[in-house]
Amino acid sequence: MDLFAPWHLVILIGAVLLLFGGQKIPEMMSGIGKGMKEFKKSMKDEDEKPADSPKKIPSSDNKKEPLKD
C-alpha cells in the first residue's frame, strides 16, 4: 500500500484551506517566494566575491616589544 494515496493530498489541501482560508495562502506563497529569491541572490553575490586571503596572525612569542596605546 502506498504511503500517500491521491485522496491523502485532497484531504491535506482541504485542511489547509479550512485553517488558513483562500486569501492567506497566496500571501504565504508570496512570502516564501520572496525569501527564496533573496536567498538565491545572496548565494550568487557570495559566489561573485573573491575570498579574502588569510590574514597573518602574530605569533605569541615574548621577544617582541608590546604594543603601545
Backbone bond lengths (Angstrom), bond angles and torsions (degrees), N, CA, C in turn:
res aa  C-N    CA-C-N  psi(-1)  N-CA   C-N-CA  omega(-1)  CA-C   N-CA-C  phi
1 M - - - 1.455 - - 1.521 108.88 -
2 D 1.331 116.11 139.55 1.460 121.28 -178.69 1.524 110.76 -69.40
3 L 1.303 114.50 149.25 1.456 119.51 177.83 1.528 110.35 -69.54
4 F 1.324 116.78 -43.16 1.457 121.71 178.74 1.523 109.31 -124.59
5 A 1.294 116.01 108.99 1.459 121.11 175.69 1.531 108.40 -86.20
6 P 1.333 118.68 160.73 1.471 120.58 179.99 1.524 113.88 -56.20
7 W 1.336 117.94 -32.97 1.456 118.69 -179.59 1.524 111.76 -70.91
8 H 1.339 118.31 -22.33 1.467 120.73 173.84 1.532 110.01 -63.02
9 L 1.318 115.53 -41.70 1.465 120.96 179.32 1.523 110.74 -63.82
10 V 1.327 117.27 -40.20 1.468 121.35 178.96 1.525 110.29 -63.38
11 I 1.304 117.05 -43.69 1.471 121.10 178.78 1.521 110.52 -65.24
12 L 1.321 117.28 -41.27 1.469 121.15 179.05 1.522 111.37 -62.80
13 I 1.322 117.57 -45.01 1.470 121.05 179.12 1.526 110.28 -63.90
14 G 1.328 116.69 -40.88 1.469 120.22 177.49 1.513 111.82 -62.05
15 A 1.325 117.79 -42.19 1.457 121.30 179.29 1.527 111.29 -64.78
16 V 1.326 116.99 -41.16 1.470 121.02 178.98 1.528 109.95 -63.45
17 L 1.326 117.20 -42.84 1.469 120.68 178.29 1.517 111.74 -62.82
18 L 1.323 117.07 -39.23 1.460 120.18 178.88 1.526 111.57 -68.12
19 L 1.322 116.96 -39.47 1.462 120.38 -177.58 1.524 112.97 -72.61
20 F 1.320 116.68 -45.04 1.455 120.20 -172.12 1.515 114.13 -104.51
21 G 1.300 119.00 -18.70 1.460 121.09 -178.06 1.519 110.88 80.56
22 G 1.322 115.13 161.59 1.457 120.62 -176.59 1.511 114.23 -69.81
23 Q 1.329 117.80 -25.48 1.464 120.19 -175.83 1.531 111.71 -83.57
24 K 1.309 118.34 -32.96 1.466 121.38 -176.26 1.527 112.74 -72.43
25 I 1.318 117.61 -31.41 1.465 120.85 -175.48 1.524 112.23 -61.49
26 P 1.359 119.88 -47.82 1.474 117.89 177.38 1.530 112.99 -61.99
27 E 1.328 117.04 -33.28 1.469 119.95 177.52 1.528 110.60 -65.15
28 M 1.322 116.20 -42.62 1.472 119.58 179.24 1.519 110.64 -65.73
29 M 1.323 117.82 -43.08 1.458 121.29 -179.93 1.529 110.79 -64.73
30 S 1.325 116.77 -36.39 1.456 120.90 177.17 1.533 110.43 -63.78
31 G 1.317 116.35 -43.42 1.461 120.83 178.18 1.513 111.93 -62.75
32 I 1.330 116.12 -41.27 1.465 120.20 178.54 1.529 110.22 -65.03
33 G 1.340 116.39 -41.96 1.468 120.44 179.28 1.519 111.92 -62.78
34 K 1.339 116.68 -42.39 1.468 120.25 178.28 1.519 110.88 -63.62
35 G 1.323 116.57 -39.96 1.460 120.46 178.67 1.517 111.77 -63.95
36 M 1.338 116.44 -40.84 1.457 120.10 178.92 1.522 111.38 -66.38
37 K 1.346 117.00 -39.50 1.472 120.20 177.61 1.520 110.62 -62.33
38 E 1.334 116.16 -44.65 1.466 120.28 -179.52 1.527 110.83 -63.49
39 F 1.324 116.37 -40.10 1.464 120.35 178.58 1.521 111.09 -63.52
40 K 1.330 116.81 -46.61 1.465 120.69 179.17 1.524 111.04 -62.69
41 K 1.332 116.76 -39.09 1.463 120.84 179.19 1.526 110.52 -63.95
42 S 1.329 116.89 -43.51 1.461 119.17 -179.59 1.529 111.24 -67.71
43 M 1.327 117.08 -35.74 1.463 119.60 177.31 1.523 110.31 -66.55
44 K 1.326 117.60 -39.20 1.461 121.40 179.11 1.531 110.08 -66.84
45 D 1.333 117.15 -43.05 1.463 120.86 178.82 1.525 110.67 -62.56
46 E 1.317 116.96 -37.62 1.452 120.71 -179.93 1.523 111.12 -66.69
47 D 1.336 116.58 -37.46 1.459 120.42 179.36 1.521 111.91 -68.73
48 E 1.328 117.64 -31.63 1.460 121.34 -177.75 1.523 112.45 -75.77
49 K 1.321 117.71 -29.04 1.457 120.83 -178.83 1.519 109.39 -77.33
50 P 1.333 117.55 132.87 1.469 119.03 176.98 1.524 110.09 -71.25
51 A 1.270 115.08 147.65 1.467 119.84 179.53 1.523 109.30 -69.98
52 D 1.310 116.34 139.28 1.462 120.71 177.28 1.518 109.29 -68.87
53 S 1.314 114.66 143.03 1.453 118.02 177.18 1.528 108.64 -70.78
54 P 1.294 117.31 148.55 1.463 119.23 -179.76 1.523 110.49 -63.13
55 K 1.296 115.30 137.30 1.464 120.28 -179.31 1.517 109.53 -86.04
56 K 1.323 114.62 146.79 1.454 119.17 178.76 1.518 109.13 -75.89
57 I 1.301 114.68 133.33 1.456 120.99 177.64 1.522 106.75 -102.50
58 P 1.336 116.22 125.86 1.468 117.94 -179.09 1.523 110.78 -63.21
59 S 1.304 114.94 143.95 1.460 119.27 179.21 1.519 109.80 -72.85
60 S 1.294 116.17 160.92 1.464 120.13 -175.51 1.520 112.55 -98.76
61 D 1.329 117.96 23.68 1.456 118.57 178.29 1.530 109.57 -75.23
62 N 1.304 117.12 147.13 1.466 122.87 -174.70 1.516 112.90 -88.19
63 K 1.307 119.27 8.07 1.448 121.60 -177.83 1.523 111.98 -75.56
64 K 1.315 117.20 -20.68 1.453 120.57 -177.87 1.512 110.33 -85.48
65 E 1.311 113.73 159.03 1.450 120.87 179.59 1.543 109.80 -74.73
66 P 1.322 118.96 138.23 1.464 120.67 -179.85 1.537 111.27 -64.61
67 L 1.304 116.08 153.19 1.458 120.71 179.33 1.518 110.91 -69.07
68 K 1.336 115.87 142.36 1.462 121.10 179.08 1.519 108.59 -97.33
69 D 1.317 116.70 147.82 1.465 121.91 178.95 1.472 112.62 -73.58
